[in-house]
């Protein structure tokens, strides 16, 4: 039995009965690499080329056997989605009023930026100065420009913190640069950087621990890259250059927010269990698996493994100082060499090695016992546990729910102050809200399965007494070992759309 055909050589793909995970669209690594090289070499790397490609895909789209037709529609949707994202980057770049410049979206043949003098937003152009550090190495590098004294811009801060003004990015005159990308207009620049959006968002998410902040940091990375594009000399790849900018953008963000994990505090009148309170990371958010980069699209990308996306790993690295965290992510997650990491962070190789030696023991101390294999059998067992978890909640069956929990189960609810450690404490809390006779009865539940951080999750909806609609209530991300749930991290429902979950369910579902 076959599911489809290879997009590269048109050979049948093997059936996936009993297998889990994403379905491949290529029959072999060779076909995947061939398709990857063809996409890189194609004229689709410009906005105009992508528009032409969409036109070709529309013309070629005719009723065909289901698997072939589905593949064509998927390709068209991917191209349209990429074009939409390119347009968004171009729009945001054009709206960046930090630099005054000529129209850079004219038709071919019109003057391009650089044909006329730049107009700076000060009386004299600002000089670009690379950031210095006590342990900074020397030598040429593609610069990531830093802010001058006196320039500020508004910065979004977490809830509960006072807004902070942060120096904006400095740049040289962007219309007179000599780098290979200095003359790019907004649309073509957006087409150049857009393919890296997903992996950069994962990188920023690891650094910041927040899905919302990761999206903002990627956008700031693109804006910094746009302003500094005339300084990019091409000594490194575009991907390496963007990772360097993204890492320093994240470090700047961490300096101005000064986030530090705290400990949960006991709440009056609530039984939290007798164990030590867990770490409280108020900014921690889940990451939807569907937003992870595809191995088919980026076969050379290292770093999107299940283990380094799990919430326990994300929570653990939040305890590291920002620079140690950056070194550990670049070295152990992305696989950069010590020299590449030193260049990206403007450190010496000795400083990088020293930071890594300090970071690894701290990380090990905060991680639970790790599994070394992720098998289809384990995935099926976990899905069974998730199904029983959702069924127990929907039937208000506290006994069935309790049977799923490990003795030392831990539940946290960032950013809320509620926490429980131990089965007895958690079931005592749940018994009140699941009992229809209780004055604190929350309502009737429905759930939809989801995936977050390489783990199974459940989007919970509650129909309050006297109402007819189930409304989004909580996203529970489960850590399962064997046939028991050992940790539940419950998040607020505003991220449901990012997971493809609706905010409402009809009562007759």
C-alpha positions in Angstrom: 0.0 0.0 0.0 1.3 3.5 -0.8 0.3 6.9 0.4 1.6 9.2 -2.3 4.5 9.7 -4.7 7.9 11.3 -4.2 7.8 14.9 -5.2 11.3 14.6 -6.7 11.4 11.3 -8.6 7.7 10.4 -8.6 8.4 6.9 -7.2 5.7 5.6 -4.8 6.2 6.3 -1.1 6.1 3.5 1.4 2.9 3.1 3.5 2.9 4.6 7.0 0.5 2.2 8.7 1.3 2.1 12.4 4.0 4.9 12.1 3.9 8.2 13.8 5.2 11.7 13.1 5.2 13.8 10.0 4.8 12.1 6.6 7.7 12.6 4.3 7.1 13.8 0.7 10.4 12.3 -0.6 11.4 8.7 -0.9 15.0 9.1 0.1 17.5 11.6 1.6 19.0 12.0 -1.9 15.7 13.2 -3.3 15.2 15.5 -0.4 18.6 17.1 -0.9 18.0 17.4 -4.6 14.7 19.2 -4.1 16.3 21.4 -1.5 19.1 22.4 -3.9 16.6 23.1 -6.7 14.6 25.3 -4.5 17.7 27.3 -3.5 18.7 27.7 -7.1 15.3 28.6 -8.4 14.3 32.2 -9.3 11.6 31.9 -6.7 14.1 33.5 -4.3 12.7 36.9 -5.3 9.2 38.1 -4.8 8.6 38.4 -8.6 9.9 34.8 -9.1 7.6 33.6 -6.3 4.6 35.3 -8.0 5.5 33.6 -11.3 5.8 30.3 -9.5 2.3 30.7 -8.0 1.0 31.4 -11.5 2.6 28.2 -12.8 1.2 26.2 -9.9 -2.3 27.5 -10.5 -2.2 26.7 -14.2 -0.9 23.2 -13.5 -3.7 22.5 -10.9 -6.2 20.2 -12.5 -8.3 17.4 -11.1 -6.0 14.4 -10.7 -5.8 11.3 -8.5 -6.3 12.3 -4.9 -2.7 12.0 -3.7 -1.3 14.0 -6.7 -4.0 16.6 -6.4 -3.4 17.0 -2.7 0.3 17.4 -3.3 -0.3 20.2 -5.9 -2.7 22.0 -3.6 -0.3 21.8 -0.7 2.5 23.2 -2.8 0.3 26.1 -3.9 -0.8 26.8 -0.4 2.8 26.8 0.7 3.8 29.2 -2.0 0.9 31.6 -1.2 1.7 31.4 2.5 5.4 32.3 1.8 4.4 35.1 -0.5 2.1 36.5 2.3 4.9 36.3 4.8 7.3 38.0 2.4 4.7 40.8 1.9 4.4 41.2 5.7 8.2 41.5 6.2 8.3 44.0 3.3 5.5 46.0 4.8 7.1 46.1 8.2 10.4 47.0 6.7 8.8 49.8 4.7 7.1 51.1 7.8 10.4 51.2 9.7 10.7 55.0 10.0 14.2 54.9 11.6 15.7 55.6 8.2 14.6 57.9 5.4 15.2 56.4 2.0 14.0 56.5 -1.6 11.2 54.3 -2.9 12.7 50.8 -3.1 9.7 49.0 -4.5 9.8 50.5 -8.0 9.7 48.4 -11.2 12.9 47.1 -12.7 14.7 49.9 -14.6 13.8 52.5 -12.0 16.6 54.0 -9.8 17.5 51.7 -6.9 18.5 52.8 -3.4 22.0 54.1 -3.5 21.5 56.1 -6.7 20.7 59.2 -4.7 22.0 60.5 -1.3 20.5 59.2 1.8 18.7 61.5 4.2 19.6 60.6 7.8 17.2 61.4 10.7 20.0 63.4 12.4 22.0 66.3 11.2 24.9 63.9 10.5 24.9 60.2 9.8 25.5 58.0 12.8 28.6 55.8 12.8 28.3 52.1 13.2 30.2 50.8 16.2 30.5 47.1 16.9 29.6 46.1 20.5 32.5 45.6 22.7 32.9 43.1 25.5 35.6 42.4 28.1 36.3 39.0 26.6 35.8 40.1 23.0 38.0 38.6 20.4 39.5 40.6 17.5 39.4 40.2 13.8 36.9 41.1 11.0 33.3 40.0 11.1 30.0 40.8 9.5 28.9 43.5 12.0 25.7 43.5 14.0 25.1 47.2 14.6 24.6 48.5 18.1 22.7 51.5 19.5 24.2 55.0 20.0 23.8 56.9 23.2 20.7 59.0 23.4 18.6 57.1 20.9 15.6 55.3 22.4 12.6 53.3 21.2 9.6 51.9 23.0 10.0 48.2 24.0 7.2 45.8 24.9 7.6 44.4 28.4 5.9 41.5 30.2 2.7 42.1 32.2 3.3 43.6 35.5 6.6 45.3 34.6 7.1 49.0 33.9 7.7 49.8 30.3 11.4 50.3 29.5 12.9 52.5 26.8 15.7 50.9 25.0 18.3 52.3 22.6 17.4 51.5 19.1 19.8 50.0 16.5 22.5 52.1 15.0 23.4 51.9 11.3 25.4 53.5 8.7 23.6 55.2 5.7 21.6 52.3 4.3 21.4 53.6 0.8 25.2 53.9 0.2 26.5 50.5 1.3 28.7 48.2 -0.7 27.6 44.8 0.7 26.1 42.2 -1.6 22.6 43.0 -0.3 22.9 46.8 0.0 20.8 47.5 -3.1 18.0 45.1 -2.2 14.5 46.5 -2.0 12.1 45.5 0.7 10.4 42.7 -1.2 13.5 41.0 -2.4 15.1 41.4 1.0 12.0 39.9 2.6 12.3 37.0 0.1 15.9 36.5 1.1 15.3 36.2 4.9 11.8 34.7 5.0 13.0 31.1 4.5 14.8 31.3 7.9 11.8 32.6 9.9 10.7 29.3 11.4 14.1 28.2 12.6 14.9 31.7 13.9 11.7 31.7 15.8 12.6 28.4 17.4 16.0 29.8 18.3 14.5 32.9 19.8 11.9 30.8 21.7 14.7 28.7 23.2 16.5 31.9 24.3 13.4 33.7 25.6 11.1 30.8 26.7 8.0 32.6 25.3 6.2 32.0 22.0 4.9 35.6 22.0 8.3 37.1 22.6 9.9 34.8 20.0 7.7 36.2 17.3 8.6 39.8 18.3 12.3 39.0 18.5 12.3 37.5 15.0 10.7 40.6 13.6 13.2 42.8 15.4 16.0 40.5 14.0 14.7 41.1 10.4 14.6 44.9 11.0 18.1 44.9 12.4 19.2 42.8 9.4 17.5 45.3 7.0 19.3 48.2 8.6 22.7 46.5 8.6 22.4 44.8 5.2 25.0 47.2 3.7 27.5 46.0 6.3 27.0 42.3 5.4 30.2 41.4 3.4 29.2 37.9 2.6 32.0 36.2 4.5 29.4 34.1 6.3 26.2 32.6 5.0 22.9 34.6 5.3 21.8 31.9 7.8 24.8 32.4 10.0 24.5 36.2 9.8 20.8 36.1 10.8 21.5 33.7 13.7 24.2 36.1 14.9 21.8 39.1 14.8 19.0 37.0 16.4 21.2 35.9 19.3 22.3 39.4 20.1 18.7 40.6 19.8 17.7 38.0 22.4 20.6 39.0 24.7 19.5 42.7 24.5 16.0 41.6 25.3 17.1 39.7 28.4 19.2 42.6 29.6 16.2 45.0 29.5 13.7 42.6 31.0 16.1 41.1 33.7 13.9 38.0 34.0 14.9 35.5 36.8 13.1 32.3 37.8 11.6 32.4 41.3 10.1 29.8 43.6 6.3 29.3 43.9 4.9 30.5 47.2 2.2 28.7 49.3 -1.2 30.2 48.9 -3.3 30.5 52.1 -5.8 27.7 52.6 -4.5 25.5 49.7 -2.8 22.2 50.0 0.1 22.2 47.6 1.7 19.0 48.8 4.6 18.4 51.1 7.4 18.6 48.5 9.6 21.6 47.8 7.9 24.3 45.6 9.0 24.1 42.0 10.5 26.9 40.1 8.1 29.6 38.9 8.8 30.9 35.4 6.0 33.3 34.7 6.9 34.0 31.1 7.1 30.3 30.0 4.8 29.5 27.1 4.2 26.4 24.9 5.4 26.1 21.3 3.1 24.5 18.6 4.7 21.5 16.9 3.2 22.7 13.6 5.4 25.8 13.6 8.6 23.8 13.8 10.8 23.8 10.7 10.3 20.9 8.4 13.2 18.5 7.8 12.0 18.3 4.2 12.4 22.0 3.8 15.6 22.4 5.7 17.5 19.1 5.8 20.7 20.7 6.8 19.2 22.3 10.0 20.4 20.6 13.1 18.5 21.5 16.1 14.8 20.9 16.2 14.9 17.7 18.2 12.1 16.7 20.6 14.4 16.6 23.6 15.6 20.2 23.2 12.0 21.5 22.7 10.5 19.9 25.8 9.2 22.2 28.5 11.5 20.7 31.1 14.5 21.7 28.9 13.1 25.1 28.2 12.4 25.7 31.9 15.9 24.5 32.9 17.9 26.8 30.5 15.9 29.8 31.8 18.0 29.4 35.0 21.2 30.1 33.1 22.6 33.6 32.8 21.8 35.0 29.3 25.3 34.6 27.9 25.7 31.1 29.2 22.3 30.2 27.7 23.4 31.6 24.4 26.6 29.7 24.4 24.8 26.4 25.3 22.2 26.8 22.6 24.7 27.7 19.9 27.1 24.9 20.9 25.0 22.0 22.1 21.7 22.6 20.3 22.7 24.2 17.0 26.1 22.5 16.8 28.2 25.5 16.1 31.9 25.2 16.8 33.6 27.1 19.6 35.2 29.5 17.1 31.8 30.1 15.3 30.1 30.7 18.7 32.9 33.1 19.8 32.5 35.1 16.6 28.7 35.2 16.9 28.8 36.5 20.5 32.0 38.6 20.1 33.8 36.5 22.8 37.0 34.7 22.8 37.1 30.9 22.3 38.4 30.5 25.9 35.4 32.5 27.2 33.0 30.3 25.2 34.5 27.1 26.5 34.4 28.4 30.1 30.8 29.5 29.8 29.8 26.1 28.4 31.6 24.3 31.2 29.6 26.3 33.7 26.3 25.9 31.9 26.3 22.2 31.4 26.4 21.1 35.1 23.6 23.7 36.0 21.5 22.3 33.2 22.0 18.7 34.3 21.0 19.5 37.9 17.7 20.9 36.7 16.7 18.2 34.2 14.8 15.1 35.2 15.9 11.6 34.2 16.0 11.6 30.3 14.7 9.0 27.9 17.2 8.2 25.2 14.8 6.7 22.7 11.5 7.9 21.2 9.8 4.9 19.7 6.5 4.4 17.9 5.4 2.1 20.7 6.1 4.9 23.3 4.1 7.3 21.1 1.1 5.0 20.9 1.2 4.4 24.6 1.3 8.2 25.2 -1.6 8.8 22.9 -3.6 6.2 24.8 -2.9 8.0 28.1 -3.9 11.3 26.5 -7.2 9.8 25.4 -7.9 8.4 28.9 -7.0 11.8 30.4 -9.5 13.7 28.1 -12.2 11.0 28.7 -11.8 11.2 32.5 -12.2 15.0 32.5 -15.2 14.9 30.2 -17.0 12.3 32.3 -16.0 14.1 35.5 -14.5 10.8 36.7 -12.0 11.7 39.5 -11.1 8.1 40.1 -10.1 7.5 36.5 -8.2 10.8 36.5 -6.3 9.9 39.6 -5.3 6.5 38.2 -3.4 8.3 35.4 -1.2 10.3 37.8 2.2 9.4 39.1 2.7 9.5 42.8 5.0 12.6 42.5 2.9 14.3 39.8 3.6 18.0 39.5 1.2 20.7 38.1 2.1 24.3 37.4 0.1 27.0 35.7 2.4 29.8 34.4 1.9 32.7 34.8 -0.6 32.0 37.6 0.5 31.2 41.2 -1.2 27.8 41.5 1.0 24.7 41.9 0.7 21.2 43.2 3.2 18.4 43.9 1.9 14.9 44.6 -1.1 13.0 43.6 -3.0 13.6 46.9 -2.7 17.4 46.7 -3.7 17.5 43.0 -6.7 15.2 43.3 -7.9 17.2 46.3 -7.9 20.4 44.2 -9.5 18.6 41.2 -12.2 17.0 43.3 -13.7 20.4 44.1 -13.9 21.6 40.5 -15.1 18.3 39.0 -17.9 17.7 41.5 -21.2 19.0 40.2 -22.5 19.2 43.9 -19.6 21.5 44.9 -20.2 25.3 45.0 -16.9 25.6 43.2 -17.9 23.3 40.3 -16.3 24.7 37.2 -18.5 23.1 34.6 -18.5 20.4 32.0 -15.4 19.7 29.9 -14.6 19.0 26.3 -11.0 18.5 24.9 -9.2 18.6 21.6 -5.8 16.9 21.2 -2.8 19.0 20.3 1.0 18.8 20.3 3.3 21.3 21.9 7.1 21.2 22.4 7.2 17.7 21.0 4.8 16.5 23.7 1.1 15.6 23.7 -1.3 18.3 24.9 -5.0 18.8 25.3 -7.0 22.0 24.7 -9.6 22.1 27.4 -13.0 23.8 26.9 -15.5 24.5 29.7 -19.3 24.9 29.5 -20.2 26.8 32.6 -23.4 25.9 34.4 -26.4 27.6 32.7 -24.5 28.2 29.4 -24.6 26.4 26.0 -21.1 27.1 24.6 -17.8 25.5 25.5 -15.2 28.2 25.8 -11.4 27.8 25.7 -10.1 27.4 29.2 -6.7 25.8 29.4 -4.0 24.2 27.3 -2.5 21.2 29.3 0.9 20.0 28.1 1.6 16.5 29.5 4.9 14.8 30.2 4.3 11.1 30.3 6.6 8.3 31.4 5.4 4.8 30.9 1.6 4.8 31.5 1.6 7.6 34.0 1.5 11.4 33.7 4.4 12.8 35.7 4.0 16.5 34.9 1.2 18.8 33.7 1.9 22.4 32.7 -1.3 24.3 32.2 -1.3 27.5 30.0 -3.8 30.2 29.4 -6.0 29.9 26.3 -4.9 33.0 24.3 -2.5 30.8 22.3 -5.2 28.4 21.1 -5.2 29.8 17.5 -1.4 29.2 17.2 -2.2 25.5 17.8 -5.0 25.4 15.3 -7.6 25.2 18.1 -10.8 27.2 18.1 -11.8 29.4 21.0 -15.3 28.0 21.1 -17.0 24.6 20.7 -20.7 24.2 20.2 -22.6 22.4 22.9 -23.8 19.6 20.6 -20.2 18.7 19.5 
